Amino acid sequence: MSSGDTRALIEQAVQRFGDEVPALKQLKLVVRLELRSHGDVPIWRVEVPGPQITKDVAGDARLDVSVDRPAFNNLAAEGSLKDWVDAFEHGQVKVTGDGAVVKLIGNVIERQLARAR
């Protein structure tokens, strides 16, 4: 998959996430996205809102997200918020970084899922 295709897939994932969790859509944040695959671990800098996506180490990121490449491809193309949460709970998606930011996003996602029931 080319960098352009990956960038488009990341943009699609950010857009879908924002659509499902509108309370986070305008959150100003830099995310370090690590897409793990066989021996290759490309790092992407994703700045929201926007998104502005670059292949960069994202030294200014407040949130680190690490995802297996096949899982990311599936989640970005077809995954709902619930699918992302399930992937997180099963260890396919790992989130670290600023504790306050992780907690804030987790709380907003929990509330959104509770509303959807």
C-alpha positions in Angstrom: 0.0 0.0 0.0 1.4 3.4 -1.0 1.9 6.3 1.4 -1.0 8.1 -0.4 -3.3 5.2 0.1 -2.3 5.0 3.8 -2.9 8.7 4.2 -6.3 8.4 2.7 -7.2 5.5 4.9 -6.0 7.4 8.0 -8.1 10.4 7.0 -11.1 8.1 6.5 -10.7 6.6 10.0 -10.4 10.1 11.5 -13.5 11.2 9.7 -15.6 8.2 10.7 -14.4 8.5 14.3 -15.4 12.1 14.4 -18.8 11.4 12.9 -19.5 8.7 15.6 -18.1 10.8 18.5 -19.0 14.4 17.6 -17.9 15.6 21.1 -14.3 14.9 20.1 -14.5 16.3 16.5 -13.0 19.7 17.4 -10.5 18.4 20.0 -7.0 19.9 19.2 -4.6 17.0 19.4 -1.5 15.5 17.8 -1.5 11.7 17.6 1.5 9.5 16.9 0.1 6.6 14.9 2.2 3.4 14.6 1.0 0.9 12.1 2.8 -2.4 13.0 3.4 -4.9 10.2 6.0 -7.6 9.4 9.3 -5.9 10.3 8.2 -2.5 9.2 6.7 0.1 11.6 5.8 3.3 9.8 5.0 6.2 12.1 2.4 8.8 11.2 1.7 12.2 12.7 -2.0 12.9 12.8 -3.1 16.4 13.8 -6.7 17.1 14.5 -9.0 18.8 13.7 -8.2 18.6 10.0 -6.7 16.1 9.8 -3.2 17.0 8.8 -1.4 13.7 8.2 2.3 13.3 7.6 4.8 10.5 7.8 6.8 11.8 10.8 7.9 10.7 14.2 5.4 13.1 15.9 7.6 14.2 18.7 4.9 16.7 19.8 2.2 14.0 20.1 0.1 13.8 23.3 -1.4 10.5 22.4 0.3 7.4 21.0 -1.8 4.8 19.1 -0.3 1.5 18.0 -2.3 -0.8 15.7 -1.5 -3.9 13.7 -1.6 -2.9 10.0 -4.2 -5.5 9.0 -6.5 -4.6 11.9 -6.1 -0.9 11.1 -7.0 -1.5 7.4 -10.2 -3.2 8.4 -11.1 -0.8 11.2 -10.5 2.3 9.0 -12.5 1.0 6.1 -15.4 -0.6 7.9 -15.1 -0.3 11.6 -17.6 1.4 13.9 -16.8 2.9 17.3 -17.8 -0.4 18.9 -15.3 -2.3 16.6 -12.5 0.1 17.7 -13.4 -0.4 21.4 -13.5 -4.2 20.9 -10.1 -4.1 19.2 -8.7 -2.0 22.1 -10.1 -4.4 24.6 -8.5 -7.4 22.8 -5.1 -5.7 22.5 -5.2 -5.0 18.7 -5.2 -1.3 19.4 -2.9 0.2 22.1 -3.3 3.7 23.4 -0.8 5.5 25.6 0.4 9.1 26.2 -0.8 12.0 28.4 -2.9 10.3 31.1 -5.4 13.2 31.2 -6.0 13.0 27.4 -6.4 9.2 27.4 -8.9 9.5 30.3 -10.8 12.3 28.6 -11.2 10.4 25.4 -12.1 7.2 27.2 -14.8 8.9 29.1 -16.3 10.6 26.1 -16.3 7.3 24.2 -18.0 5.5 27.1 -20.7 8.1 27.2 -21.2 7.9 23.5 -21.5 4.2 23.6 -24.0 4.4 26.5 -26.1 6.9 24.5 -26.1 4.5 21.5 -27.7 1.6 23.5 
